[in-house]
């Protein structure tokens, strides 16, 4: 019997997000006869922490916030202590090594947050793979760009989550010495997605409903969507918006909705393990982001054949064909307003998009994606 290749994934935590879903799809679908896989989390935290498949070894450096004290004073002390201990672990790889007590053939950083952990590994013989889903030019990246540019050439192999992420990195930093690399799009569990969308039927208002699913960060653009929504309501275009997701912008968005007088028509439902029944049963989907990589929620929504309005950023134009499988807009309130108004008043545009979505599944070939990743790992270990 052939010896299995030992693969280690390093990641911060398992909060609901696109990268976390990519990790889960890899853990679930990479050939378990060929690979013995471990995931090492900095914190055992997040809605998806219990979704890691049973055949995968899970190790974590620190408890998640879910397991900390309910006493706010004690919890604050625990969080400060945890932050300091994780800082120590970042510069001292022995902390993770002692817990893992294992040597790996390949170590994978599924996002730039894990680059340091993987590159600092005390196992100098393992092959290192970096995975990058982001637009290097967006403002939130700027404080860490120099570190990322220094780290990228240190990997043995580099995977880009979208063509746009690769193109913009190469255009912006043409002198960067890229390791061997490839663009690999994210896999979509099509059958599972369709089943989840049927689990329940949400009660929705009897007017056109837009739904959105995203973390509530400023770069997701919900503050702009709120303004466009309020203007549409004021101009007599009756509709409802449901946003599923949580994050630091929740309180700001609630206050903004209050100030605009739209708390009843702009619903913030918080995070949800299964948002797909809302996506399936709403009339439209909207994603008003300032920046994106290759957002899984867009692929999920295409599979569920829901007409989408999305900003033309990141890998989204690779996923959506304008006015055919969705509608692309600039990151501007007026563009969001105009696109939503079109969806509300031009049924022929919407039905044309729905017609093109009927064959959208042909766009996604999951097995090809898993085979490509498996081949990269196996070739690296044979070098």
Secondary structure as UniProt FT lines:
FT   STRAND          5..11
FT   HELIX           18..29
FT   TURN            32..34
FT   STRAND          35..44
FT   TURN            47..50
FT   TURN            54..55
FT   STRAND          57..63
FT   HELIX           65..67
FT   HELIX           72..91
FT   HELIX           94..100
FT   STRAND          106..109
FT   HELIX           112..114
FT   HELIX           115..119
FT   TURN            124..125
FT   STRAND          127..132
FT   TURN            136..137
FT   HELIX           139..144
FT   HELIX           145..152
FT   TURN            153..154
FT   STRAND          157..160
FT   HELIX           163..172
FT   TURN            173..175
FT   STRAND          181..183
FT   HELIX           190..197
FT   STRAND          209..213
FT   HELIX           218..220
FT   HELIX           222..234
FT   TURN            235..236
FT   STRAND          240..244
FT   TURN            248..249
FT   HELIX           250..260
FT   TURN            263..265
FT   STRAND          266..270
FT   HELIX           276..281
FT   STRAND          284..287
FT   HELIX           296..303
FT   TURN            304..305
FT   STRAND          308..311
FT   TURN            314..315
FT   HELIX           316..319
FT   TURN            323..325
FT   STRAND          326..329
FT   HELIX           333..345
FT   HELIX           347..357
FT   TURN            358..359
FT   HELIX           360..363
FT   HELIX           366..382
//
